[in-house]
Amino acid sequence: MPESNLKSSNLHHRLVLDRQTSEKVGHLTQLLLDPPAQKIVGFYCGGGLFGGARQAFHWDQIHSIGNDSILVSGPQWDLDWKGSSPIKAPIGHELWTDSGNQIGQLVDLVLEPATGAVVHYIFACKGWQGVMEGTYRIPPIVVSNIGSKRIIVLEAMLGHMEQETEGLGHRAEQIAEFLRADYEQTREDLAALRESAQSAVDKVKSVLPMPSSPEHADHESDHSQS
């Protein structure tokens, strides 16, 4: 198993191989989440050697997760589940707070490879109560309930969220601010350049003789002739 955590998006459509036979089982098509436990307990796999219906495997059947494939052992999982049934990983679910505010949409999960436990939920936010547009991570402790279309989170605990990436709007604002600052700096540089040039001209004028006026030149000529 990888030592570092995995994103569920990186597992989607990953090749699945049978460790005993080395045959292709198919590609991972859907992760299965146990909401109360907040962990991935299995996955669906489709498009095997002979095509046909999809197969299910328990997370414990995973022998290893490589960069190119997932190795599994044993027969497919019959989904005989004790307790609450697993659901499809809630990618695309809306995120709402327990105060009734919609704050974004779930876009990814960060998983602990050995157990399938959810380490972070990653959601996209378009801006909410001073929170900048972008993607953010929240730990499982913030999640109150996971339904068929929505996830309820504890608004009072959203201080635990960490920014994953900045939104396009925020980056555009940063670029605009940079351009404004660059424009102001350019204006200041040009003003300083003009002042420096004028100072140089004044210095040159101070050391050069002043040209004589026409009247003064005529007077000097008449004086020399007399």
Number of C-alpha atoms within 10 A of each C-alpha: 14 12 8 9 17 18 18 19 13 12 20 14 15 19 23 24 20 18 17 10 9 11 12 17 25 23 22 23 18 19 24 22 22 19 21 12 13 17 21 26 21 24 20 19 24 20 18 18 10 9 10 9 10 16 20 21 23 20 20 13 16 21 15 15 19 13 10 9 17 22 19 23 17 12 12 16 16 10 12 7 9 7 8 10 12 21 18 16 19 23 18 15 18 21 23 20 20 16 11 11 13 17 20 24 21 22 18 21 24 20 20 20 20 17 13 22 20 22 20 23 22 24 24 24 20 15 16 12 6 6 12 16 20 20 23 22 22 22 17 16 13 20 22 15 14 19 12 10 11 17 21 20 25 15 17 11 14 15 9 11 16 14 16 14 12 15 17 12 14 14 13 11 12 12 12 12 12 12 12 12 12 12 12 12 12 12 12 12 12 12 12 12 12 12 12 12 12 12 12 12 11 11 11 11 11 10 8 8 8 8 7 8 8 9 9 9 11 11 10 11 11 9 8 8 6 5
